[in-house]
């Protein structure tokens, strides 16, 4: 996400028209944003403030007054911002260091910090408002859920669920799940990529919510790739049996088959035979691809190295085959595409991330 896209997200946010995946990407961008970028986002938020009434999300005046007092005390080190996530605390600390005694700067500090805290509560407002992008008949996660965020540039992360099921989370992925499973089914939500080893314990159906679709299983091993910034989701069955569901359409997979769903979704589920070793290569630290769009390949590298990669239209739509590896450096991975006419140029920085422009 770049500054322009972040401003567009804020416009959707004040209308209540966004998905959890878009919200997660925005929060990830916030962590690397500069003070100037945060203040620009604050200005965008303030300019659109009248639209809070349209969305039915207007914060109470008393709440805003308390927020200003809390931010001032936090800036002086007198009070911690209870309920603000760790990554947002780091943003607030940077804002605090950047403010001056002038009234203009104080207003910018409060405005930008307010955006951070307001968006930190975005999930609550999203739940209240709903979104036309999410199917209405999807099961809901219980109130007591945990969220594991595995950022770009790190390592794979394993999560063990209450029923003994294991989830290996790839980079730039988010998993939401309850502390304990109750009721007639087990439900988790994924944005990104993960490998699931589902325990058949209790015989209750296990559901993975991805974008507009659901993966329904009883006990099996499968891989789900459903990044918010990629044009399709891919669910691959390793063994056992899973059922894909999107709206009223369903498809049952056999081992070695993959269900592909394009977005925006028409409800179609494309089932195809795939090379399972190619799909699961990410567990070993590399990504194999056959006739894949350059856009998707560059998204993989951006997660490996925590860089922002921007593709022009010609480069983005080009189809390529090969592999990229985390053991190699970014430049070495880029070099294999240069004979195909691709060019890679560093054009700046976004917070702590380098920006690379890809052209053809």
Secondary structure, 3 states (H helix, E strand, C coil): CCHHHHHHHHHHHHHCCCCHHHHHHHHHHHHHCCHHHHHHHHHHHHHCCCHHHHHCCCCCHHHHHHHHHHHHHHHCCCCCCCCCCHHHHHHHHHHHHHCCCCHHHHHHHHHHHHHHHHHHCHHHHHHHHCCCCCCCCCCCCCCCEEEEEECCCCCCEEEECCCCCEEEECCCEEEEEECCCCCCEEEEEEEEEEEEECCCHHHCEEEEEECCEEEEECCCEEEEEECCCCCEEEEEEEECCEEEEECCEEEEECCCEEEEEECCCCCCCEEEECCHHHHHHHHHCEEEEEEEEHHHHHHHHHHHHCCEEEECHHHHHCEEEEEEECCCCHHHHHHHHHCCCCEEEEEEEECCEEEEEEEC
